Amino acid sequence: MYSENDLESLKEFYFNQLLKDSIPFWFPRSVDKEYGGFLLMRDADGSLIDDDKAVWIQGRATWLLATLYNTVEKKQEWLEAAKSGYEFLNKHCFDADGQMFFHVMRDGTPLRKRRYFFSETFYVIAAAAYAKASGDQDAANRARTVFGNCLQYANGEKKLDQKFTGNRPAKGIGIPMIMMNTAQQLRETIGDERCDAWISKWIAEIESDFVKDDIQCVMEQVAPDGSIIDHIDGRTLNPGHAIEGAWFILHEAKYRNNDPHYIALGCKMLDYMWERGWDTEYGGILYFRDVYHKPVQEYWQDMKFWWPHNETIIATLLAFLMTQNEKYARMHLQVHEYAYNHFHDKKQGEWFGYLHRNGTIAQTAKGNLYKGPFHLPRQEWYCAQLLHEYLAHP
């Protein structure tokens, strides 16, 4: 069991890592003073390996900087950098049809779209956090408008520009998960009366269709009726992703005065996917598993990626603080120690993104189209804030 002194030490550790290690790796050098936005594709030493811009990461970095300004310290440099990201997103990252791009050149010239709307969800949280930081009412209006677009995409009322996707219909846990977290961020920064009811709906969908109590599992995708699709893609599990969903639900439980049903659901999802995902031989969270323990198609299935460990650190700490169950303290310590011993670059800051199964570094990039200043600093920020609040009102 963690003592109060242990929790105080953890709080200081996460704050120090965030403000003295993770954030200084990225900022201020990543702010693009010529074109706006951020240059985030960086090697271990921080050198630039590509000057293209992933729209997801532009939104995520904008959210992070504005959130630090809102919750940690009102540093003008954070607000100005968030403004640069917000303005770049508005100027360059929306197509004429209103759908956002996925990948643009440094100057904003578009390169790629994707057939899902995650760029939009990251725009919503970025614009909402920036609106709160700056008082910019137009940013708040834009956040709510694009959130409305996301609702229409999620419900099928508005169609995405996409190619033929096949004749085996499926739905993924990613949409209710990301929409839940987007709504939580929108609600907690600038407010939106639509959020509570939609969050309840998405949690109910996850519980009814994706959580399989009979086989103790959380599916990544299912048939439209919630049944398991017994083909390779349908059987593939992503334990870290489901654990991220678990902490979103635990966060909602906390917001709703420790709702006992949501606490039980979030903890159950964490338990199921820890059992499925934790590598008992080498430690760490395995990337993909098969629901029936058959071979997985993707060759990186047994690698260790950075972000599942960030999500599991949050989920286990949140589960412990909400339940006082010693099991979650042990799990948190286990994943915390594995992650900071293997991913963290103690010489140059931040984390490596990709490890082989045995924990050796697979490649040195700390920033690319998918990795940037988000999962790690969000984890350190969230855990530090959570512990600060808990220790003030145990």
N, C-alpha and C positions, 0 to 999 in steps of 0.2 A: 504493500500500500504506500502511496506517496504521502509523505508528511507535509505539513504546511511549509516547512523550510525547503523541501524538495520542490514544491510547486513555485515557491518564490524564486528559487534558483533557475527553474525552467523558464519562468517569465522573463527574468533578466537575460537568459541565454537567447531566447527568441528575439527580444528587442535588440540586443547587441548584434546578433547575426543579421537582422533586417537592416539596421541603420549603419552598421560599420563594415558589413561584408557584402550583402546581396545588392542593396541599392547603389553603393559606390561603384560596383562593377559596371553598372549600366549608365548611371547618370553622374555628371552632366554630359559625358562624351557622346552618348547616343542621340542627343537632340540634333536634328538636321537643321542647321541655321540657314541653309540655302533654300531648301524646298519645303521645310516644315515636316512635322512628323518625326519619326525615329529611325535610326540606322541600327538594327538589332541583330544582324547576322554576324556573329563574332566568334572568334576562336578562343582558346583557353586563356590567352594573355590579353584578350580584349580587342585584338586587331580585327579589322573588318575583312570578312571573307566573301561578302556579296552586298551590294547596295540596293537590291530589290527590297520591297516592303510587303510583308504579309498583312493583310487587312485585319485578320483576327488579332494579331499581336499589336498593331497600331491601336486598336480599341482597348485591348487589355492593358497596355502601358499607360494609356490616357486614364483609364479607370484607376490604376494603381496610384499614379501621381496625385490625382484629385482626392483619392481616398486617404492617402497619407496627409494631405493638406487638411482634410476635414477632421481627421481623428487623432493624428499624432502631433503635428506641429504646423503652424501656418507659415511655412517657408515660401517666400515669394518665388523662388526658383522652381519649386514644384508646381505652383499654380501656373506660371508662365509656360513651363514645359507641357503641362496638361492642355493648355490653350493651343499650343502648337499642334499637338496630336488631334485635338478636337477639330480644329480648322482644316487640317489636312484631310481628315475623314470626310468632312462636308464638301470640300472642294474637289476631291479626286476619286472617292471610293464608291460613289453611287452611279450606276448606269442610268441611261435615259428612261428606262422602264421602271426605275425606282428600286430595282434589286441591286444589292451591293456586290462588288468584286471580291475575289479571294486573294489576289496576288497582283501587285502593280509594280511598275518601275520606280526608281527613286523619285522621279519628277511627277509621279502619279499616272503616267501612261498605263492603261489597263493591260493586263496579261491574261488573267483567267477569272472565270466565274466557277462556282460550284453549284451542285444541284440541291443544296440545302442552305438554310438561312442563318447559319451561326455567325457570319460577319455582322448581321443585323443585331443579333442578341448582344454581341460585345459592344456594338455601337450604343445600344440602349443603356447599358450600365456605365459606359464612358460618359455619354452626354448627361445622364442623370447625376453622376458624381461631380462632373464639371459644373453643372447647373447649381448644385448645392454649394460648391466651393466659390464660385464666381458671382452667384446671384443672377446669372444670365437667364432671363425668363424664356428667351428663344430656345436656348439649349434644353430647358425643361419641356417646352412644347414639342421639340423635335424628338426627345426621348420617348414621350408618350405616344406620339404619332407612329414612330417606327415600332414601338411595342405593339400597337394596334395592327400594324402590318404583319408582325410575327405571329400574332394570334390568328390572323387570316391564313397565313402560310401553314401554321400548325393544324388548322381545322380543314384545310383543303379548299377554303373559300377563294383563296388567291393562289394561282398556280405559279410555280417556279419554272424558269427556263431550263428544261432538262431534256436529255435524250432518252430513248427507250430503255427501260430498266427491267424488262422481263415479265414473265407470266406467273411468277411465284410470289404473290403479295405477302409483304411482311411489314411490320412496324418495329421501330427500335426504341429502346429505353432513353436514347439520347435526347429526343424531343421533349418528353415530359420533364426530364431532368434539367435540361438547360433552360427551359421556359420557367420552371419553378425557381431556379436560382436567379434568373433575370428579373422575375417579378419580385423576389425578395429584395434584391438590390434597389429596384425602382421604388418599392414601398418604403424602404428604410432611408432613402436619400431625399426624394422629393414628394413621395406619396402618390398613390393611384388607387382609386376606389375599386378597380377591377381585380386587384391582385389577390385578395384573400380567397375569394370564391374559386378563382382559377387554380390557385395553389392546392386547395383542397381536392379539386377535380384531378389534377395531375398526380397527386399522391395516391388517390384512390385507384387511378389507372395502373400505376406502378405496382401497388399491392395486389390488385386483382389479376393482372395479366402477366407480370414479369417475375414476381416472387413465387417460387414453387416450394411450398413447405414439404411436399411428399418426398422430394429429392434434395431438400435443403440447398437451394440454389437461387440465384438471381440471374435471369436470362438477359442477354444483350439484345436479342431480337426474338420476336414470336410472330405467329400468324395473326391476322386481324382479330380472330376470336380468342387469342391468348394461348393457343396450343403451341407445343414445341414443333418446330420444323426440322424433321430428322434428315437434314443434309448438312454438309460441312459448315456453310455459313450460319445456318440456323442453330447449330450445336456449339458454336464458338462463344466462349465466355471471356469477358475482360474484367477480372476481379477488381482491379484498381478503379475502374469506371463505376462499377456497382457500389463500391465502398464510398466513392465520392457522392453518389446518390444517397447513401445511408446518412452521411453527415448533413446533406441538405435537409433531409427529413428530421434529423435530430435538431438542427438549427430552427426548423419550423416549430418543433415541439417546445423548444426554449422560448421562442417568440410567443407561443400560445400558453404561457404560464405552466410550462412543463406538462404538456398534454401527455397522459400516460400511454394512450394508444400509439401515438407517433414515436414516443421513446421506445416502446416495445418493438415497433416495426423497424426503426432505424438500427437498433441493436441486433435484431434478428438478421437483417441484411448484412451487417458487418460480420457477425459470427459465421454466416454461411460462406461468405466470400473470402474471409481470412482462411477458413479451412480449405477452401478450393485453391487459394492463390499463394499462401505462404510456402516458400521453398524450405522444406525441413532439412535439406542437405547443406545448402549454401547460405540460407537466409535471404530475405528480400521477397518482394512480390513478383511472381511470374507474370508475364504479360498476357498470354492467352492460354486457356485451358479448353478442353472439350467436355461438354456436360456429361457424356457417357464414358469419359476417359479414353476416347479414341484419338488417333493422331490429328494434330491441328495442321491446317494447310500452310499458314504463314511461317516462313523460316525464322522469324524473330520471336517465335512464340515463347521461348524460354529465356529471353533476355530480360534485363531489369532496366526499365525506363524510369526517369526521375519522377514524373508527375504522380504515378500511383502511390509512391512513397509519401509525397506531400499530402495527398488525400487521406492516406491511412493514418498519418501522424495526427491530422485534424480529427478524424473520426474516432480514433481510440481515446484521445484526450477528452473530447466532448462526451463520449459514452461514459468514461470514468467519472467526470465531474457531475454528470446528470444522474448517475446510478450509484456511485460510490462502490461499484463492484470491482474488487481487487483484480479480477481477471483482465479488465481493460487497462489498468495501470501497468500490468506486466506486458500486455500487448503493445502499449504505447512505448514503453521503455525499449522493447525489442526492436520495433521498427525505427524509432528515433536513433538508437545507437547504430543500427545497420546503415541507415541512410547517411548520417553525418560522418561515419567512418569510411564509406565507400564512394559516395557521390561528391562530397564537399571537397573543393580545391582549397586546401589550407594556405597555399602560397599566393594564389592570385584571385581568390574569392569566387563566390557563386558555386554552382554545381555543374559537374559534367552531366550530360543528359542520358548517356547510353552505356550500359555495362553488359559484358558477357555474363552468362549464368553464374560463373564462379566469382563474379565481383570485380574482375579486371576491366579497365576502361576500353570500350570498343572504339570510340573516336572522341576527339577533343573539343568539338564545337560546343559552345554554350548558348548559341543563338542560331536559329534557322527559321524555316517557314512555320514551324510548330512550337518551338521553344523560345522563350523570351522572358521578360520580367513579369511573370504572372504566378504560376503555380507555387514556386518556392517563396517569393516574397508574400504572396497571399497567405500561405501557410504560416509563415513566421509572424506576420501581422495579426492574423486571426487568432492564433494560439496565444500570443502575447496579450491581446485585448481580452480574450476569454479568461485568461488567468488573472489579469488585473481586476476584472469585474468580480470574479469568483472570490479572490482573496479579500477584496473590499467588503463583500457580502457573502461570506461562506454559508 
